[in-house]
Amino acid sequence: MRRVASHYVYWNELFRMHYVELDDTGCLVGVFPLEGEQAGTEFYDGIILPVMAEDEKNVAHSIEIHSLSYPKSLDIDFLRNALAHLELPKWAKIGKPTELLLLSIPLTATKFGANNSSCNGYIKRL
């Protein structure tokens, strides 16, 4: 069993402070609220995107070509709209092989940054 948590999980909708659970074969068990510390949970800064596992070449290609430019004053509506328009593999389904992608943007630092222009995020496989 693998649990991966983040500030946000985007799986058909945006969830704040949730974790993704995969079984021992890498299939999606579900997305659940993070209600406290759980032993063995991995935590990442950014947004986790559970997608259907495809062949390695296609997933790697989609990761390389995507980046997201966002304003320092990041708000939830901007985030929802931007994520809805990313061209990623299909969203994962319960019981199906799943890849976890991480949209790495510094969510904790956006409020405190002195630069009010924009920053770039990137996507990587976990």
Residue frames as qw, qx, qy, qz and C-alpha x, y, z in Angstrom:
[[0.000, 0.890, 0.456, 0.000, 0.00, 0.00, 0.00],
 [0.421, 0.076, 0.019, 0.904, 1.29, 3.47, -0.91],
 [0.055, -0.882, -0.439, 0.160, -0.11, 6.75, 0.40],
 [0.423, 0.144, 0.130, 0.885, 0.93, 10.01, -1.24],
 [0.087, -0.837, -0.472, 0.264, -0.32, 13.33, 0.15],
 [0.357, 0.234, 0.155, 0.891, -0.05, 16.92, -0.98],
 [0.114, 0.243, 0.261, -0.927, -1.51, 20.36, -0.42],
 [0.645, 0.361, 0.029, -0.673, -3.86, 19.60, -3.31],
 [0.393, 0.037, 0.885, 0.248, -4.95, 16.55, -5.27],
 [0.488, 0.388, -0.153, -0.767, -6.62, 17.14, -8.63],
 [0.121, 0.058, 0.976, 0.171, -8.66, 14.10, -9.63],
 [0.017, -0.571, -0.728, -0.378, -11.72, 15.18, -11.62],
 [0.221, -0.915, -0.167, -0.294, -11.98, 18.04, -9.11],
 [0.296, 0.560, -0.484, 0.604, -9.63, 19.88, -6.76],
 [0.753, -0.558, -0.348, 0.018, -9.23, 18.48, -3.24],
 [0.033, 0.779, -0.417, 0.467, -7.31, 20.36, -0.53],
 [0.257, -0.483, 0.748, -0.375, -5.16, 18.37, 1.97],
 [0.943, 0.062, 0.091, -0.313, -5.98, 14.89, 0.66],
 [0.272, -0.484, 0.804, 0.214, -3.95, 11.78, -0.08],
 [0.756, 0.317, -0.403, -0.406, -3.99, 9.23, -2.87],
 [0.625, -0.342, 0.688, -0.136, -3.88, 5.58, -1.92],
 [0.629, 0.417, -0.575, -0.317, -2.53, 2.90, -4.26],
 [0.943, -0.252, 0.175, -0.124, -2.59, -0.83, -3.57],
 [0.607, -0.477, 0.551, 0.316, 0.49, -3.08, -3.84],
 [0.637, 0.307, 0.583, 0.400, -0.04, -3.53, -7.58],
 [0.182, -0.137, 0.197, 0.954, -0.19, 0.24, -8.27],
 [0.106, -0.544, -0.682, -0.477, -3.96, 0.39, -8.72],
 [0.157, -0.369, 0.147, -0.904, -5.96, 3.33, -7.35],
 [0.211, -0.368, -0.852, 0.308, -7.82, 2.63, -4.12],
 [0.066, -0.868, -0.478, -0.118, -9.13, 6.20, -3.72],
 [0.219, 0.452, -0.172, 0.847, -8.54, 9.80, -2.72],
 [0.535, -0.615, -0.566, 0.120, -9.14, 10.52, 0.96],
 [0.148, -0.928, 0.071, -0.334, -8.98, 13.52, 3.32],
 [0.568, 0.226, -0.547, 0.572, -5.72, 13.90, 5.21],
 [0.517, -0.753, -0.219, -0.343, -7.04, 14.15, 8.76],
 [0.574, -0.750, 0.329, -0.003, -3.79, 13.64, 10.62],
 [0.090, 0.631, -0.757, -0.140, -0.38, 12.05, 10.38],
 [0.975, 0.046, 0.108, -0.187, -0.35, 8.51, 9.05],
 [0.547, -0.502, 0.601, 0.296, 2.75, 6.36, 9.17],
 [0.547, 0.048, 0.705, 0.449, 4.39, 5.79, 5.81],
 [0.386, 0.837, 0.385, -0.041, 2.64, 8.65, 4.00],
 [0.507, 0.065, 0.220, 0.831, 4.77, 10.53, 1.46],
 [0.072, 0.875, 0.341, -0.337, 4.11, 14.30, 1.36],
 [0.501, 0.197, 0.337, 0.772, 4.93, 16.57, -1.58],
 [0.043, 0.587, 0.143, -0.795, 4.64, 20.34, -2.08],
 [0.150, 0.168, -0.583, -0.781, 2.40, 20.95, -5.08],
 [0.737, 0.164, 0.127, -0.643, -0.54, 19.21, -6.71],
 [0.347, -0.127, 0.921, 0.125, -0.83, 15.45, -7.23],
 [0.623, 0.336, -0.235, -0.666, -2.49, 14.32, -10.46],
 [0.557, -0.072, 0.827, -0.031, -3.55, 10.63, -10.48],
 [0.559, 0.481, -0.332, -0.588, -3.73, 9.51, -14.12],
 [0.977, 0.106, 0.144, -0.115, -4.20, 6.17, -15.85],
 [0.490, -0.497, 0.607, 0.381, -0.92, 4.34, -16.33],
 [0.741, 0.643, -0.069, -0.181, 0.09, 4.29, -19.97],
 [0.892, 0.149, -0.050, 0.423, 3.20, 3.02, -21.63],
 [0.559, -0.536, -0.040, 0.631, 6.36, 4.71, -20.33],
 [0.378, 0.139, 0.360, 0.841, 7.11, 6.57, -23.56],
 [0.083, -0.688, -0.483, -0.535, 3.74, 8.38, -23.75],
 [0.493, -0.808, -0.293, 0.135, 3.71, 9.43, -20.10],
 [0.578, -0.366, 0.089, 0.724, 7.30, 10.68, -20.21],
 [0.262, 0.347, 0.410, 0.802, 6.55, 12.70, -23.36],
 [0.229, -0.799, -0.433, -0.348, 3.51, 14.36, -21.77],
 [0.580, -0.696, -0.175, 0.386, 5.58, 15.29, -18.71],
 [0.541, -0.114, 0.203, 0.808, 8.33, 16.93, -20.74],
 [0.164, 0.429, 0.431, 0.777, 6.10, 19.23, -22.77],
 [0.311, -0.797, -0.451, -0.252, 3.91, 20.69, -20.02],
 [0.329, -0.075, -0.409, 0.847, 4.65, 23.68, -17.89],
 [0.156, -0.811, -0.552, -0.114, 2.29, 26.08, -16.18],
 [0.233, 0.255, -0.162, 0.924, 2.89, 29.80, -15.80],
 [0.362, -0.708, -0.606, -0.036, 0.93, 31.23, -12.90],
 [0.037, -0.790, 0.109, -0.602, 0.66, 34.51, -11.02],
 [0.236, 0.219, -0.721, 0.614, 2.24, 34.82, -7.58],
 [0.436, -0.038, 0.432, -0.789, -1.18, 35.58, -6.12],
 [0.258, -0.025, -0.918, -0.300, -2.41, 32.07, -6.91],
 [0.547, -0.044, 0.366, -0.752, -6.11, 31.55, -6.24],
 [0.523, 0.072, 0.839, -0.131, -8.27, 28.43, -6.32],
 [0.641, 0.647, 0.273, -0.310, -10.33, 29.48, -9.36],
 [0.307, 0.765, -0.509, -0.250, -7.18, 30.09, -11.43],
 [0.245, -0.365, 0.898, -0.015, -5.84, 26.71, -10.33],
 [0.633, 0.298, 0.671, -0.246, -9.04, 24.83, -11.26],
 [0.593, 0.750, 0.019, -0.291, -9.19, 26.44, -14.71],
 [0.155, 0.714, -0.662, -0.166, -5.50, 25.84, -15.45],
 [0.364, -0.211, 0.904, -0.071, -5.66, 22.18, -14.38],
 [0.678, 0.437, 0.505, -0.308, -8.82, 21.53, -16.39],
 [0.575, 0.779, -0.126, -0.216, -6.98, 22.62, -19.57],
 [0.216, -0.587, 0.760, 0.176, -3.77, 20.58, -19.16],
 [0.824, 0.298, -0.351, -0.329, -3.51, 17.85, -21.78],
 [0.268, -0.455, 0.824, -0.205, -2.63, 14.86, -19.63],
 [0.252, -0.053, -0.948, -0.185, -3.37, 11.14, -19.87],
 [0.541, -0.498, -0.460, -0.499, -6.89, 10.16, -18.77],
 [0.393, -0.547, 0.449, -0.586, -7.75, 10.50, -15.07],
 [0.118, 0.159, -0.966, 0.166, -7.24, 7.35, -13.02],
 [0.714, -0.287, -0.288, -0.570, -10.13, 5.08, -12.15],
 [0.617, -0.446, 0.542, -0.357, -10.64, 3.07, -8.97],
 [0.882, -0.041, 0.468, -0.037, -9.06, -0.38, -9.32],
 [0.758, 0.627, 0.027, 0.180, -7.03, 0.52, -12.43],
 [0.726, -0.085, -0.023, 0.682, -3.22, 0.93, -12.76],
 [0.036, -0.984, -0.176, -0.022, -2.33, 4.51, -11.85],
 [0.580, 0.244, -0.133, 0.765, 0.59, 6.89, -12.35],
 [0.273, -0.859, -0.293, 0.320, 1.00, 9.78, -9.95],
 [0.460, 0.517, 0.070, 0.719, 2.17, 13.03, -11.50],
 [0.366, -0.657, -0.329, 0.572, 3.22, 16.00, -9.40],
 [0.253, 0.817, 0.160, 0.493, 2.60, 19.53, -10.61],
 [0.622, -0.333, -0.291, 0.646, 5.40, 21.14, -8.69],
 [0.065, 0.720, 0.068, 0.688, 4.59, 24.71, -7.80],
 [0.317, 0.012, -0.626, 0.712, 5.63, 26.24, -4.48],
 [0.333, -0.675, -0.536, -0.382, 2.17, 26.67, -2.94],
 [0.565, -0.641, -0.362, 0.372, 3.49, 27.53, 0.50],
 [0.435, -0.283, 0.062, 0.853, 5.72, 30.33, -0.79],
 [0.196, 0.548, 0.515, 0.630, 3.30, 32.08, -3.16],
 [0.269, -0.893, -0.353, -0.076, 1.83, 34.30, -0.45],
 [0.548, -0.738, 0.052, 0.390, 5.21, 35.38, 0.88],
 [0.668, 0.187, 0.309, 0.651, 7.13, 36.03, -2.35],
 [0.094, -0.644, -0.025, 0.759, 8.28, 39.55, -3.21],
 [0.025, -0.134, 0.650, 0.748, 8.01, 38.94, -6.96],
 [0.504, 0.398, 0.488, -0.591, 4.44, 39.66, -8.10],
 [0.398, 0.411, -0.542, -0.615, 4.97, 38.67, -11.73],
 [0.937, 0.038, -0.079, -0.337, 4.74, 34.97, -12.53],
 [0.372, -0.487, 0.790, 0.008, 6.49, 31.67, -11.93],
 [0.648, 0.258, -0.600, -0.392, 6.71, 28.37, -13.77],
 [0.753, -0.261, 0.538, -0.274, 5.65, 24.98, -12.52],
 [0.376, 0.382, -0.786, -0.307, 6.59, 21.63, -13.97],
 [0.910, -0.128, 0.062, -0.388, 5.19, 18.12, -13.92],
 [0.182, 0.472, -0.861, 0.039, 7.15, 15.06, -12.87],
 [0.804, -0.164, -0.524, -0.230, 6.34, 11.43, -12.21],
 [0.476, -0.617, 0.485, -0.398, 6.40, 10.28, -8.56]]
